[in-house]
Amino acid sequence: MTKGCMERVISFLTMTTGITFRRKKEVFVDKVLDVMRQKNLQECEELYFHLLNKERLYYALLEELLVSQSFFYRERVDIDILIEYLRQRGGTRISLLSLPCANGEEPYTIAIELMEQGIENFNILAMDLNPKAIQKAKIGRYQARDVRNVPPSILAKYFYKSGEWYEIKEQVKQKITFVCGNLFEQKDIPFVFDAIFCKNLFIYLEDSYKMEALDIFSRWLRNEGLLFVSFSDYFKAHPCFDRISNEYRSIYKKVGCHEKSRLYFKWRNG
Ligand SMILES: C[S@@+](CC[C@H](N)C(=O)[O-])C[C@H]1O[C@@H](n2cnc3c(N)ncnc32)[C@H](O)[C@@H]1O
């Protein structure tokens, strides 16, 4: 295998997903070689050629490379803040985004907790780049370790137990639309959300893609809308987002950023 070709594979995948695959390069190369063996590909150039078309092989490789681990009731405190925010805002239909949603654990947790609080007028768009994860999310069947943090009363109310499996009930599934998609390929879609959950994605992104993700979210969030990231997600200041407080350092509010952002975008676009 030519070293130059593997570099091009890394660059292409980073360019299309924003993810820094270079941090664990040995693991990356092993996984790529595995996929090549499975698909009977001898040469890296052949793989690269297929990747460029972004067809089946591109997604097969991403399924191996993406880390889609999650669990129910992860960073639960966020949902209390969301509920308080929605109550204060009052009124109309609520629109939420969970991106990346991995296997559905996060959007299902949000939906269950809103329903528990008697909030029914909401829908959640849940998106992830990993087709296998989205397939699992749509089915909604989980193992005991995935639901380990779910309180027993919630487990009994919103899941069917079937053998070793816990399956989400239809009433929760109906609240969520699962879509396989890449954040960086949706940017021109005119979504308007009240809140966006983007947890545990920024840790994998290159710096310039972090800023691009924030630019996209600033367009998709309504004014004063909330952006939830994870404790481990780090990014530099962005003119459209302020932390809601020093206590909740991973929750941001979209601020009236028009004037500030005019200069910022001018600077970013050269
Ligand atoms: C660790 S999971 C986070 C899941 C959940 N938000 C949580 O915090 O538990 C990271 C997910 O990001 C997804 N991902 C990576 N790059 C993406 C992109 N450009 N667009 C959409 N999803 C992406 C991966 O497929 C993976 O499922």
Ligand as a Chemical Component Dictionary entry (heavy atoms), coordinates in Angstrom:
data_LIG
# 
_chem_comp.id                   LIG 
_chem_comp.type                 NON-POLYMER 
_chem_comp.pdbx_formal_charge   0 
_chem_comp.three_letter_code    LIG 
# 
loop_
_chem_comp_atom.comp_id 
_chem_comp_atom.atom_id 
_chem_comp_atom.alt_atom_id 
_chem_comp_atom.type_symbol 
_chem_comp_atom.charge 
_chem_comp_atom.model_Cartn_x 
_chem_comp_atom.model_Cartn_y 
_chem_comp_atom.model_Cartn_z 
_chem_comp_atom.pdbx_ordinal 
LIG C1  C1  C 0  -20.190 9.514  20.500 1  
LIG S1  S1  S 1  -21.563 9.657  19.408 2  
LIG C2  C2  C 0  -22.523 10.868 20.290 3  
LIG C3  C3  C 0  -23.940 10.409 20.505 4  
LIG C4  C4  C 0  -24.782 11.241 21.489 5  
LIG N1  N1  N 0  -24.958 12.612 21.048 6  
LIG C5  C5  C 0  -24.197 11.224 22.877 7  
LIG O1  O1  O 0  -23.624 12.236 23.311 8  
LIG O2  O2  O -1 -24.266 10.189 23.538 9  
LIG C6  C6  C 0  -20.814 10.566 18.049 10 
LIG C7  C7  C 0  -21.623 10.398 16.741 11 
LIG O3  O3  O 0  -21.257 11.445 15.830 12 
LIG C8  C8  C 0  -21.602 10.969 14.531 13 
LIG N2  N2  N 0  -21.008 11.885 13.526 14 
LIG C9  C9  C 0  -19.699 12.107 13.298 15 
LIG N3  N3  N 0  -19.525 13.033 12.327 16 
LIG C10 C10 C 0  -20.787 13.416 11.935 17 
LIG C11 C11 C 0  -21.274 14.333 10.962 18 
LIG N4  N4  N 0  -20.432 15.071 10.191 19 
LIG N5  N5  N 0  -22.612 14.475 10.802 20 
LIG C12 C12 C 0  -23.464 13.754 11.570 21 
LIG N6  N6  N 0  -23.059 12.855 12.517 22 
LIG C13 C13 C 0  -21.736 12.687 12.697 23 
LIG C14 C14 C 0  -21.039 9.560  14.561 24 
LIG O4  O4  O 0  -21.612 8.737  13.581 25 
LIG C15 C15 C 0  -21.385 9.100  15.992 26 
LIG O5  O5  O 0  -22.556 8.320  15.993 27 
# 
loop_
_chem_comp_bond.comp_id 
_chem_comp_bond.atom_id_1 
_chem_comp_bond.atom_id_2 
_chem_comp_bond.value_order 
_chem_comp_bond.pdbx_ordinal 
LIG C1  S1  SING 1  
LIG S1  C2  SING 2  
LIG S1  C6  SING 3  
LIG C2  C3  SING 4  
LIG C3  C4  SING 5  
LIG C4  N1  SING 6  
LIG C4  C5  SING 7  
LIG C5  O1  DOUB 8  
LIG C5  O2  SING 9  
LIG C6  C7  SING 10 
LIG C7  O3  SING 11 
LIG C7  C15 SING 12 
LIG O3  C8  SING 13 
LIG C8  N2  SING 14 
LIG C8  C14 SING 15 
LIG N2  C9  SING 16 
LIG N2  C13 SING 17 
LIG C9  N3  DOUB 18 
LIG N3  C10 SING 19 
LIG C10 C11 SING 20 
LIG C10 C13 DOUB 21 
LIG C11 N4  SING 22 
LIG C11 N5  DOUB 23 
LIG N5  C12 SING 24 
LIG C12 N6  DOUB 25 
LIG N6  C13 SING 26 
LIG C14 O4  SING 27 
LIG C14 C15 SING 28 
LIG C15 O5  SING 29 
# 
